[in-house]
Amino acid sequence: MNRRLLHALLITLLSGLLSVSFAGESYELPPLHHPVEIQLPAGMELPEVFPLGEHGELICDSCHGVENLEDIPLDDVNPEEENFLHYGPYEDLTDFCYHCHEERGHQRYNLHVMIDSAGELDDSGCTYCHAEIPDPSEEIPLELMEFRLPKAKLCYGCHLKTPHLNTLTHLQEPDEDMIQRIKIAEELNKVRLPLDDEGRVTCITCHTPHQSGVIDPETAGGKSVEENSIDDGILYKRTAWSRLFADDKAGRLMALKTERRNLFAKPIYQRVEKEILIRLPAKDGTLCLSCHEFED
């Protein structure tokens, strides 16, 4: 199944408009439900325990191991039952999908992987952000680069606007004192800490989108911290302080919940063990001190 077909399938699954017939009656199926009564694509093979219908079509028993599922009223079906899905339960639902679908072909594309297995530059993902593929050997001033979107919006095509706590409090225009601290930090650490087109702190002020080695690491634009592989990403570790940090933020999260009438998951605080795609080390405070000044 190609990416376009998978995308269409996901839209269908999320719409919740699928229906199936039980005992002569038609029922609307809940969201995240796979289509039934369809033929398998050519070349797709199911595990032996996943039965098909008499005409080789997908049926309820193809995915579900609950006996006589078609006779159970839809509202009484228990999705937490051990064999609700064959070989289940599953912590991640996509693990079940990969019994039939090829996992590698459905992996999320990581455009930050810019160096191939031979150590050569792969520039196929550059134009996700850049209007044209820039020459990484040239240190081009950021204000002269052309992007497909404003710098503040480039990251939102793949990432959440609030990927970590306190994100929104950072996306602001720094005052004059902070601007001076940023300039001093850039000169001292030989690094680039760019602001967005409106002079505000943005994602790429702290994070670099380029894998280490794409841009000469001796230049300000190429300097970054890369302690882990791109595929593994940032590595966290629980510490004795985790519970204390969670308790400290509990009141703030409750206030947000009341103000915005949204549910917030209980935060799990862990210490950064290995950093990646960040311009200066954050776990020892170096990055923070590029903008902030703390009293002893």
N, C-alpha and C positions, 0 to 999 in steps of 0.2 A: 504494500500500500504506500503510495507516495504522500508527500507532505500535504499537498492540496486536498487529496481525498481524505486524509486523516483530519485536516482542519474542518472539512465539511461534516465529517462524522461527529466531531466534538461539538459543533454548533447544534447538530441534531440532538445529541445526548443532553446538552445543557438546556435545550428548549423545553424539555418535559412534555412534548406533544406526541410521543410515540404511543401506540395503542396495541393491545393484544386481545385475542379472544379466549375467554375461559368459559367452558360449558355453554357455548353459544352466545355469550354476552361479551360486549366489547368494553375493555377497561383502558383508561388512560394510565400509562406507566409513569413512574416518578422520574425526575431528572437523573442523569448519569446512568441511564439504562441503555443497554445495547439493543440495536434493532434485531428482531427475530423474523422467522419465515423468509429468510434471504439465502441465496446460494453463496457458498464460499468463493472468494476470488481464486483464480487459477494459481496453483503453486502453494496455496496455504494448506498446511497440515495441522490438525488438531491432535492433542494428546489422546491416547486410546480411551481414557475415562470420560472424554467429552463426546457424548453421543449426538448424532444428527437425526433428523426426521427421516421418514420413509423415502423422501425424494432428495435426500442429501442437503436439506436446509437446516438452518439454525433453529433450535427449539429451546424451550425453557431449560430442559435437562442438559443442554450443551454447556451451560455455565453453572447451573445450580444442582446441588446434590441432595436437596431436601426431597424426601419421598412424597409423591403425589402433590407436588407444588401447585399444579394447575387446579387442584380441587380446594385449595386453601383460599379463603377470602383475602383479597389483596391487603386489606387493613390489618389482617392477623398474621401476615408473614413477618417472621423475625429475622432481620438481616444480621443479627449478632450470633445466630446459630452457627455452630462449628462448621458444618458442611453446607452453609448457605451458598458459598462459592466453592467449587472443587478445590481441594487441598488447602482450604482456608482455615481460620480467618487470616486476613492480610493487613499488615500495618499500613502499607501503601497500596492503594487500589490498582495502580499501574503495574504492580508486580503480577497481578492476575492477568492483565491484558497481554503480558509478554509470553504467556503460554502459547498464544497464537500469532501475535504480531512481533515483528523483528524489533528488538529493543534498540539496537544501534541506529536504525533508520529513523527512530522517533525521538532520539535524544535532542534536547534543546541546543540550538546552535550557540556556541560560545565564540563570539567575535574577538574576544581578548586573546585567544590562541592565535598568534601571528607568526610563530616560528614552527616549521614542520619538523618531522622526525629526523630529517637530515641536517637540521640546524639552519635551513634556508628561510628567508623571509617569505611569508605567504601574505600577499597584499589583497587577497580576494574579499576581505571584510572591511577594507578601509573606507569604502564609499557608503557604508552604513551611516557614518558620521560626516566624513569629509565630502565636499562637492567634487573634488578631484583627488586622485592618489598623490599625496605629497612625497617628496624625496626625503627619506629619513636621515640622510647624511647632511642635509641642510638644516641649520637651526633657524627656522622661520619664526619671526615674532608672531605671537598669538593673534594680535589684532589684524595681521595681514592674511591669516588663514580663512578660507571660505568653508563654512559648514552647511549641512543640509537643513539644520534647524538652529534656533538660538541655543547657545551653549547650555543654558539652564534647563533646556528641555530635551537635550540629546539622550540623556540616560533613561528618561521615563518610557522610552519605547520598549525597554527590556526589564527595567527595575522599578520597584515601587517608589513613589515619591517620598515615602517615609520608611526606608529600609531598616532604620535603627532608631532607638529612643533619642530624643533631642535633635532629630534632623531638622525639623521646622524652625527651631530656635537658632539654628546656624545659618539658615538661608536668608540673611539680612545684610543690609549695607553696613559695613564697619565704620566706626567713627574715625576721626583723624588720628587719635592716639593708636588705635588698632592698625590702621593703615601703615603708620610708621613702624610698628612692631613687625608687620608682615614684610616690609621692605628690608628691615635689618635682618630678619630671619632668612630671607632669600639670599642676601649677600653673604651672611655668615655660613649658611649650609650649602651654598651653591646649588640652589633648587629653584624651581618655578612654582609659585602658589597663585595661580590665576583666578581672577574674579570673573563674573559673567558680564554680559554686555551692558548691564545697568549698574555695574560696580558693586554687586552683591556677592557674598560668599556662595559658592555652589558646589556641586558634587566634585568637580575636577579641581577645586581648590585643594582638597585633601587627597583625593584619589587620582591615580593616573590610569588611563584606559589602556596603556601600551604595555605589553609583556616586556619584561626586562631583556634588553639586548636589541630591541627594535630600533630604539634611538640610542645614540652613544651615551652610555651611563656617566661619562665624564662631563657631559653638558647639563645645564640646568633643567632642560626639558626632558632629559632621559634619566634623571636620577629617580630611583624608586627603591622601595623595600620589597624584596621577594624572597621570603623564607620558606615558601611552600610551592607546590606545583600549581599551575593554573587550574587543572582539573580538580584538585583537592580543595583549593580555595583556602580561606582563613581557617585556622584551627583554634578551637577554644578548649578550656580546661576548667572543670569545677574546682572551687577553692573553699576554704573555711569561711571566706567572706561572702560567699554567694547568697546565703540566707539573709545576712545583714543588709546587703544591697537591695534585695527584693523587698524587704520590710520597709526600707527607706523610701522606695518608690511607690509603695502600696497606696498611700494617701493621695498622691498626685494622679495615679491611674483612676482611683475612685472618683476624684473630682472631674476628670475628663469623661468618665462614664456617665456621670450625672448631667454634665453640661451638654454633651453631644448625644446622649441617649444611645450610646453604642456599647457593645460588650467588648472588653479587652481581655485577652488571655493573660493568665498569671505569668509574669516575666520570669525567665530562668537566667540568672546572672552567672556568667562564666568569665574567667580571665582569658585574654588573648594569649595564646601560646606561640602561634606563628602567623606573621602578617604577610600580606601580598597586595600588589596593586595599590600601594599607598606611598605618597611622596616622601614622607619622613616617618620614623618610628612613632607610633601612637602609644604603645604599651608602656613606654618609659616616660611619656609626657612630652617628648621633643616636639611632636606635631602641635600639641595643644599650646605650648609656650610660644609658637610662632605667631599666635594671635592674642593669647590671653596673658595676663600678668597676675600672679597670685601672691598674696601676702604670706610671709613666713608664719 
